[in-house]
């Protein structure tokens, strides 16, 4: 029964984390398109609150609960699908931190990237999510 609770909470935390990973780059798009200082300031505040208040706690919960699942089912550590998933999760954690750095640059006004760049950047977590879900559900290797 403990396994099911940890798994359920892991999924909830992951959904919260991904909601932020999908929305934050969209805010970057709007920020890059904004032309007045009050709009840029508003987007900076929204980005900072989303990153610090929702995304980072959700990431930490996702990782902690994932470690809890591994403690409950250590046999997964010998399976290839888990190694691939953990590699993708590490990439996702890196993406998360890149988003944090982008928040800071945009808040300072140091980022000159276009909204088109951020539209493409926004697709990265979608691809990682698809791959991670397929690995967990199908367990291809």
C-alpha positions in Angstrom: 0.0 0.0 0.0 2.9 2.4 0.8 4.2 1.9 -2.8 0.9 3.0 -4.3 0.8 6.1 -2.1 4.4 7.1 -3.0 3.7 6.4 -6.7 0.5 8.5 -6.7 2.3 11.4 -5.0 5.2 11.1 -7.4 2.8 11.4 -10.3 1.1 14.4 -8.8 4.4 16.1 -8.1 5.6 15.3 -11.6 2.4 16.8 -13.1 2.9 20.0 -11.1 6.5 20.2 -12.2 5.6 19.7 -15.9 2.8 22.3 -15.7 5.5 24.8 -14.7 8.0 23.6 -17.3 5.3 24.0 -20.0 4.1 27.5 -18.8 7.4 29.2 -17.8 8.8 29.2 -21.4 5.4 30.5 -22.6 5.9 33.4 -20.2 9.4 33.9 -21.7 7.7 34.2 -25.1 5.4 36.9 -23.8 8.2 38.6 -22.0 10.3 38.7 -25.2 7.4 40.2 -27.1 6.6 42.9 -24.5 7.6 46.4 -25.4 7.0 48.4 -22.2 8.7 48.3 -18.9 5.6 47.6 -16.8 4.8 44.5 -18.9 8.4 43.2 -18.6 8.4 43.8 -14.9 5.0 41.9 -14.5 6.4 38.9 -16.5 9.6 38.9 -14.4 7.5 38.7 -11.2 5.3 35.9 -12.7 8.3 34.0 -13.9 10.1 34.3 -10.5 7.0 33.2 -8.5 6.3 30.2 -10.8 10.0 29.1 -10.8 10.6 29.5 -7.0 7.1 28.9 -5.6 5.8 26.0 -7.8 8.3 24.5 -10.1 11.3 24.1 -7.8 9.3 22.6 -4.9 7.5 20.3 -7.4 10.8 19.2 -8.8 12.2 18.4 -5.4 9.1 16.5 -4.5 9.2 14.5 -7.8 12.9 13.6 -7.2 12.4 12.7 -3.6 9.4 10.5 -4.3 11.2 8.9 -7.2 14.0 8.0 -4.9 11.4 6.7 -2.5 10.0 4.4 -5.2 13.5 3.1 -6.0 14.0 2.4 -2.3 10.8 0.4 -2.3 11.6 -1.4 -5.6 15.4 -1.6 -5.8 15.2 -4.2 -8.6 14.4 -1.5 -11.1 18.0 -0.3 -10.8 19.1 -3.3 -12.9 16.7 -2.5 -15.7 17.7 -0.6 -18.8 14.5 1.4 -19.1 15.1 3.0 -15.7 18.7 3.9 -16.7 17.3 5.7 -19.8 14.5 7.3 -17.8 17.0 8.6 -15.2 19.2 10.0 -17.9 16.2 11.9 -19.3 15.3 13.1 -15.8 18.8 14.5 -15.4 18.3 16.4 -18.7 15.0 17.7 -17.4 16.7 18.9 -14.1 19.2 20.7 -16.3 16.4 22.2 -18.4 14.8 23.4 -15.2 18.0 25.1 -14.1 18.5 26.7 -17.5 14.9 28.1 -17.1 16.0 29.6 -13.8 19.0 31.3 -15.4 16.7 32.6 -18.2 14.4 34.1 -15.6 17.3 36.0 -14.1 18.6 37.2 -17.4 15.1 38.4 -18.6 14.6 40.2 -15.2 17.9 42.0 -15.7 17.1 42.8 -19.3 20.2 41.0 -20.4 18.5 38.5 -22.7 18.2 39.5 -26.4 16.6 36.2 -27.6 13.5 36.5 -29.7 10.1 35.1 -28.9 10.7 32.5 -31.7 13.6 31.1 -29.8 11.5 30.7 -26.7 8.7 29.1 -28.7 11.1 26.3 -29.8 12.7 26.1 -26.3 9.2 25.5 -25.0 9.0 22.2 -27.0 11.9 20.5 -25.1 9.9 19.3 -22.0 7.2 17.9 -24.3 9.7 15.6 -26.0 11.2 14.6 -22.7 7.8 13.9 -21.2 6.8 11.7 -24.2 10.1 9.7 -23.9 9.8 9.3 -20.1 6.2 8.1 -20.2 7.0 5.6 -22.9 9.9 4.3 -21.0 7.9 3.9 -17.8 4.8 2.4 -19.4 6.2 0.2 -22.2 9.6 -0.6 -20.5 11.1 -1.4 -24.0 14.4 -2.6 -22.6 
